[in-house]
Amino acid sequence: MKNLEYKGFELKSIDVTEGSKEMFVSGYAGVFGNADELQAMFLLQNNDGSYILSTSYFAGASKIMVRDVLNQGSSVKTISERGSRIAFCLNHEIDEPVAKINELLEDGTGIFFKARISDSEEDLKTKISEEIYKEMSMGFVPIKVSLKKMEDGTYLRDLLEIKIYEISIVTIGRNELAGITETKSLIIANSLIESLIIGEKNETKKFQLMQLKSLIGAEPSESLDKNEPINPINELNIMFN
């Protein structure tokens, strides 16, 4: 499977049938015509006018800021061809679905869904009712897009066709979660390097470790603009092998 992209949205409606305690949730997995918040992406433009655009850094790419616009008709094909195979998950765990999608369609507003939470998910039902879980996210792959550079230097990406793989109830939006993970990994790397500095007797290696620690503390954009992403583990392997 290709790397999925994610779009966050709010859970709009929760319906519980008193007799059977069935729970249905519904909302819009995407709204047409709205430019969403800026997100960082990576662009490589070729001489023939073609380009490669990714949410992950790759060699030779430049960092750009992009707003997405979901176009009406973009999900018609994926719903028609594989609507019954689109999973409804918790925190993007696609191998462990927690609900069955009963309705998935495009209307005049966006991509509407309605799903029945599994009776085996009593804990999840409680947390949804208590609004512990209230954010949603859609996992998709862009199939056809149009990219336009704006006057302020940002880009607008029209999503003309997408392939939807799953819709998830999430603890926190995907972009924010990625930032928290990145921060945690940097803290661990800094702690590791600090312990190596204290125990290192070779002055040359100690100086190199101090340089690496200072580089990790720099803003990520500085390294990305130079196409030199910092990987602490790779740097340590080079230094000690």
C-alpha positions as a Markdown table, in Angstrom:
| # | Residue | x | y | z |
|---|---|---|---|---|
| 1 | Met | 0.0 | 0.0 | 0.0 |
| 2 | Lys | 1.2 | 3.5 | -0.8 |
| 3 | Asn | 1.9 | 5.9 | 2.1 |
| 4 | Leu | -1.5 | 7.3 | 3.2 |
| 5 | Glu | -2.2 | 11.0 | 3.7 |
| 6 | Tyr | -4.6 | 12.1 | 6.4 |
| 7 | Lys | -7.2 | 14.8 | 6.7 |
| 8 | Gly | -8.8 | 15.7 | 10.0 |
| 9 | Phe | -12.5 | 16.5 | 10.6 |
| 10 | Glu | -15.0 | 16.6 | 13.5 |
| 11 | Leu | -17.5 | 14.0 | 14.5 |
| 12 | Lys | -20.8 | 15.6 | 13.7 |
| 13 | Ser | -23.5 | 13.3 | 15.1 |
| 14 | Ile | -23.8 | 10.5 | 17.7 |
| 15 | Asp | -27.0 | 8.5 | 17.8 |
| 16 | Val | -27.7 | 5.8 | 20.4 |
| 17 | Thr | -30.8 | 3.5 | 20.2 |
| 18 | Glu | -32.0 | 3.1 | 23.8 |
| 19 | Gly | -33.4 | -0.4 | 23.5 |
| 20 | Ser | -30.5 | -2.1 | 21.8 |
| 21 | Lys | -27.9 | 0.4 | 22.7 |
| 22 | Glu | -26.7 | 0.5 | 19.1 |
| 23 | Met | -24.4 | 3.5 | 18.4 |
| 24 | Phe | -24.2 | 5.3 | 15.1 |
| 25 | Val | -21.7 | 8.1 | 14.3 |
| 26 | Ser | -21.9 | 10.3 | 11.3 |
| 27 | Gly | -20.2 | 13.3 | 9.7 |
| 28 | Tyr | -18.2 | 14.6 | 6.7 |
| 29 | Ala | -14.9 | 13.0 | 5.9 |
| 30 | Gly | -14.2 | 16.0 | 3.7 |
| 31 | Val | -15.9 | 19.2 | 2.7 |
| 32 | Phe | -15.8 | 20.4 | -0.9 |
| 33 | Gly | -14.3 | 23.7 | -1.9 |
| 34 | Asn | -12.7 | 24.7 | 1.4 |
| 35 | Ala | -8.9 | 25.4 | 1.5 |
| 36 | Asp | -7.6 | 23.6 | 4.6 |
| 37 | Glu | -4.8 | 24.7 | 6.9 |
| 38 | Leu | -1.2 | 25.0 | 5.5 |
| 39 | Gln | 0.8 | 21.8 | 5.8 |
| 40 | Ala | 4.5 | 21.2 | 5.0 |
| 41 | Met | 5.2 | 19.1 | 1.9 |
| 42 | Phe | 8.2 | 18.4 | -0.3 |
| 43 | Leu | 8.4 | 19.2 | -4.0 |
| 44 | Leu | 10.8 | 18.2 | -6.8 |
| 45 | Gln | 10.2 | 20.0 | -10.1 |
| 46 | Asn | 11.6 | 18.3 | -13.3 |
| 47 | Asn | 12.8 | 20.2 | -16.4 |
| 48 | Asp | 9.9 | 18.8 | -18.4 |
| 49 | Gly | 7.3 | 20.5 | -16.2 |
| 50 | Ser | 6.4 | 17.3 | -14.2 |
| 51 | Tyr | 6.9 | 17.2 | -10.5 |
| 52 | Ile | 7.0 | 14.9 | -7.5 |
| 53 | Leu | 5.1 | 15.9 | -4.3 |
| 54 | Ser | 5.2 | 14.1 | -1.0 |
| 55 | Thr | 4.4 | 14.5 | 2.6 |
| 56 | Ser | 7.8 | 13.0 | 3.5 |
| 57 | Tyr | 11.2 | 14.4 | 2.7 |
| 58 | Phe | 13.2 | 12.8 | -0.2 |
| 59 | Ala | 16.6 | 13.6 | -1.8 |
| 60 | Gly | 16.6 | 16.8 | -3.8 |
| 61 | Ala | 13.2 | 18.0 | -2.7 |
| 62 | Ser | 12.4 | 21.5 | -1.5 |
| 63 | Lys | 10.1 | 22.2 | 1.5 |
| 64 | Ile | 6.9 | 24.1 | 0.5 |
| 65 | Met | 3.7 | 25.0 | 2.3 |
| 66 | Val | 0.5 | 23.7 | 0.8 |
| 67 | Arg | -3.3 | 24.1 | 1.3 |
| 68 | Asp | -5.5 | 21.3 | 0.0 |
| 69 | Val | -8.9 | 21.8 | -1.7 |
| 70 | Leu | -11.2 | 18.7 | -2.0 |
| 71 | Asn | -13.1 | 18.8 | -5.3 |
| 72 | Gln | -16.6 | 17.5 | -5.8 |
| 73 | Gly | -16.4 | 14.2 | -7.6 |
| 74 | Ser | -13.0 | 13.3 | -6.2 |
| 75 | Ser | -14.3 | 10.3 | -4.2 |
| 76 | Val | -17.0 | 9.0 | -6.6 |
| 77 | Lys | -14.7 | 6.4 | -8.2 |
| 78 | Thr | -13.3 | 5.1 | -4.9 |
| 79 | Ile | -16.7 | 4.8 | -3.3 |
| 80 | Ser | -18.1 | 3.0 | -6.3 |
| 81 | Glu | -15.2 | 0.6 | -6.7 |
| 82 | Arg | -14.3 | -0.2 | -3.2 |
| 83 | Gly | -16.8 | 1.5 | -0.8 |
| 84 | Ser | -17.5 | -1.8 | 1.0 |
| 85 | Arg | -13.8 | -2.3 | 1.6 |
| 86 | Ile | -13.1 | 1.1 | 3.3 |
| 87 | Ala | -12.4 | 0.4 | 6.9 |
| 88 | Phe | -13.6 | 2.3 | 10.0 |
| 89 | Cys | -10.9 | 2.2 | 12.6 |
| 90 | Leu | -9.5 | 3.5 | 15.9 |
| 91 | Asn | -6.3 | 5.6 | 15.5 |
| 92 | His | -5.7 | 4.3 | 12.0 |
| 93 | Glu | -5.3 | 0.7 | 13.1 |
| 94 | Ile | -6.5 | -0.6 | 9.7 |
| 95 | Asp | -6.2 | -4.3 | 10.7 |
| 96 | Glu | -8.5 | -3.9 | 13.6 |
| 97 | Pro | -11.8 | -2.1 | 12.5 |
| 98 | Val | -14.2 | -1.0 | 15.2 |
| 99 | Ala | -17.3 | -0.2 | 13.1 |
| 100 | Lys | -19.1 | -0.9 | 9.9 |
| 101 | Ile | -19.8 | 1.9 | 7.4 |
| 102 | Asn | -23.4 | 1.9 | 6.5 |
| 103 | Glu | -23.4 | 5.0 | 4.3 |
| 104 | Leu | -20.7 | 6.6 | 2.3 |
| 105 | Leu | -21.5 | 9.1 | -0.4 |
| 106 | Glu | -20.9 | 12.5 | -1.9 |
| 107 | Asp | -23.6 | 15.1 | -1.5 |
| 108 | Gly | -23.6 | 18.8 | -2.1 |
| 109 | Thr | -21.4 | 19.5 | 1.0 |
| 110 | Gly | -18.8 | 16.8 | 0.9 |
| 111 | Ile | -18.0 | 13.1 | 1.6 |
| 112 | Phe | -20.8 | 12.0 | 4.0 |
| 113 | Phe | -20.5 | 8.8 | 6.1 |
| 114 | Lys | -22.6 | 7.0 | 8.7 |
| 115 | Ala | -21.1 | 4.1 | 10.7 |
| 116 | Arg | -22.4 | 1.6 | 13.3 |
| 117 | Ile | -19.9 | 1.0 | 16.2 |
| 118 | Ser | -19.5 | -2.7 | 16.8 |
| 119 | Asp | -21.3 | -4.2 | 19.8 |
| 120 | Ser | -18.0 | -5.6 | 21.0 |
| 121 | Glu | -16.6 | -2.0 | 21.5 |
| 122 | Glu | -18.4 | -1.1 | 24.7 |
| 123 | Asp | -15.4 | 0.8 | 26.0 |
| 124 | Leu | -15.1 | 2.8 | 22.8 |
| 125 | Lys | -18.9 | 3.6 | 22.9 |
| 126 | Thr | -18.5 | 5.0 | 26.4 |
| 127 | Lys | -15.6 | 7.1 | 25.4 |
| 128 | Ile | -17.4 | 8.5 | 22.4 |
| 129 | Ser | -20.4 | 9.3 | 24.6 |
| 130 | Glu | -18.2 | 11.1 | 27.1 |
| 131 | Glu | -16.5 | 13.0 | 24.2 |
| 132 | Ile | -13.1 | 11.5 | 25.1 |
| 133 | Tyr | -13.0 | 10.5 | 21.4 |
| 134 | Lys | -14.4 | 13.3 | 19.2 |
| 135 | Glu | -11.9 | 13.9 | 16.4 |
| 136 | Met | -11.9 | 12.0 | 13.1 |
| 137 | Ser | -9.3 | 11.5 | 10.3 |
| 138 | Met | -9.5 | 10.1 | 6.8 |
| 139 | Gly | -6.6 | 8.0 | 5.3 |
| 140 | Phe | -6.3 | 8.4 | 1.6 |
| 141 | Val | -4.0 | 8.4 | -1.4 |
| 142 | Pro | -4.2 | 11.3 | -3.9 |
| 143 | Ile | -4.6 | 9.9 | -7.5 |
| 144 | Lys | -5.1 | 13.1 | -9.5 |
| 145 | Val | -4.1 | 16.6 | -8.3 |
| 146 | Ser | -3.5 | 20.0 | -9.7 |
| 147 | Leu | -0.8 | 22.2 | -8.0 |
| 148 | Lys | -0.8 | 26.0 | -8.3 |
| 149 | Lys | 1.7 | 28.5 | -6.7 |
| 150 | Met | 0.0 | 31.4 | -5.1 |
| 151 | Glu | 1.2 | 35.1 | -4.9 |
| 152 | Asp | 2.3 | 34.7 | -1.2 |
| 153 | Gly | 4.6 | 31.8 | -2.2 |
| 154 | Thr | 2.4 | 29.0 | -0.8 |
| 155 | Tyr | 0.8 | 26.4 | -3.0 |
| 156 | Leu | -2.8 | 25.3 | -3.6 |
| 157 | Arg | -3.3 | 21.6 | -4.3 |
| 158 | Asp | -6.7 | 20.6 | -5.9 |
| 159 | Leu | -7.5 | 17.0 | -5.0 |
| 160 | Leu | -9.3 | 15.9 | -8.2 |
| 161 | Glu | -9.4 | 12.2 | -7.4 |
| 162 | Ile | -8.5 | 10.3 | -4.2 |
| 163 | Lys | -8.5 | 6.7 | -3.1 |
| 164 | Ile | -9.9 | 6.3 | 0.4 |
| 165 | Tyr | -8.6 | 3.4 | 2.6 |
| 166 | Glu | -10.0 | 4.1 | 6.0 |
| 167 | Ile | -11.9 | 6.5 | 8.2 |
| 168 | Ser | -10.7 | 6.7 | 11.9 |
| 169 | Ile | -11.8 | 8.0 | 15.3 |
| 170 | Val | -8.5 | 9.4 | 16.6 |
| 171 | Thr | -7.2 | 10.6 | 20.0 |
| 172 | Ile | -5.6 | 13.6 | 18.3 |
| 173 | Gly | -5.2 | 14.9 | 14.8 |
| 174 | Arg | -2.6 | 13.2 | 12.7 |
| 175 | Asn | -0.4 | 16.3 | 12.1 |
| 176 | Glu | -0.3 | 17.2 | 15.8 |
| 177 | Leu | 0.5 | 13.6 | 16.7 |
| 178 | Ala | 3.4 | 13.5 | 14.3 |
| 179 | Gly | 4.9 | 16.7 | 15.9 |
| 180 | Ile | 4.6 | 15.1 | 19.4 |
| 181 | Thr | 6.4 | 12.0 | 18.2 |
| 182 | Glu | 9.2 | 14.0 | 16.6 |
| 183 | Thr | 9.7 | 16.0 | 19.8 |
| 184 | Lys | 9.9 | 12.9 | 21.9 |
| 185 | Ser | 12.5 | 11.3 | 19.6 |
| 186 | Leu | 14.7 | 14.4 | 19.8 |
| 187 | Ile | 14.5 | 14.4 | 23.6 |
| 188 | Ile | 15.7 | 10.8 | 23.6 |
| 189 | Ala | 18.5 | 11.5 | 21.2 |
| 190 | Asn | 19.7 | 14.5 | 23.2 |
| 191 | Ser | 19.7 | 12.4 | 26.4 |
| 192 | Leu | 21.7 | 9.7 | 24.7 |
| 193 | Ile | 24.3 | 12.1 | 23.3 |
| 194 | Glu | 24.6 | 13.9 | 26.7 |
| 195 | Ser | 25.4 | 10.6 | 28.4 |
| 196 | Leu | 28.0 | 9.8 | 25.7 |
| 197 | Ile | 29.6 | 13.3 | 26.2 |
| 198 | Ile | 30.0 | 12.7 | 29.9 |
| 199 | Gly | 31.6 | 9.3 | 29.5 |
| 200 | Glu | 33.8 | 10.1 | 26.4 |
| 201 | Lys | 37.5 | 10.6 | 27.1 |
| 202 | Asn | 38.6 | 11.2 | 23.5 |
| 203 | Glu | 38.5 | 15.0 | 23.1 |
| 204 | Thr | 38.0 | 14.8 | 19.4 |
| 205 | Lys | 34.9 | 12.5 | 19.7 |
| 206 | Lys | 33.6 | 14.6 | 22.6 |
| 207 | Phe | 33.8 | 17.7 | 20.5 |
| 208 | Gln | 32.0 | 16.0 | 17.6 |
| 209 | Leu | 29.3 | 14.8 | 20.0 |
| 210 | Met | 28.8 | 18.4 | 21.2 |
| 211 | Gln | 28.5 | 19.6 | 17.6 |
| 212 | Leu | 25.9 | 16.9 | 16.9 |
| 213 | Lys | 23.9 | 17.9 | 20.0 |
| 214 | Ser | 23.9 | 21.6 | 18.9 |
| 215 | Leu | 22.8 | 20.6 | 15.4 |
| 216 | Ile | 19.8 | 18.6 | 16.7 |
| 217 | Gly | 18.8 | 21.6 | 18.7 |
| 218 | Ala | 18.5 | 23.7 | 15.5 |
| 219 | Glu | 15.2 | 24.3 | 13.7 |
| 220 | Pro | 14.3 | 21.4 | 11.4 |
| 221 | Ser | 13.6 | 23.9 | 8.5 |
| 222 | Glu | 17.3 | 24.9 | 8.5 |
| 223 | Ser | 18.5 | 21.4 | 7.7 |
| 224 | Leu | 15.6 | 20.7 | 5.3 |
| 225 | Asp | 16.3 | 23.8 | 3.3 |
| 226 | Lys | 19.8 | 22.6 | 2.7 |
| 227 | Asn | 18.5 | 19.1 | 1.8 |
| 228 | Glu | 20.5 | 17.7 | 4.7 |
| 229 | Pro | 18.0 | 16.2 | 7.2 |
| 230 | Ile | 19.6 | 15.4 | 10.6 |
| 231 | Asn | 19.5 | 11.7 | 11.6 |
| 232 | Pro | 21.1 | 11.4 | 15.0 |
| 233 | Ile | 21.4 | 7.6 | 14.8 |
| 234 | Asn | 23.2 | 7.7 | 11.4 |
| 235 | Glu | 25.5 | 10.4 | 12.7 |
| 236 | Leu | 26.4 | 8.3 | 15.8 |
| 237 | Asn | 27.0 | 5.2 | 13.6 |
| 238 | Ile | 29.4 | 7.2 | 11.4 |
| 239 | Met | 31.2 | 8.6 | 14.4 |
| 240 | Phe | 31.8 | 5.3 | 16.3 |
| 241 | Asn | 32.3 | 2.9 | 13.4 |
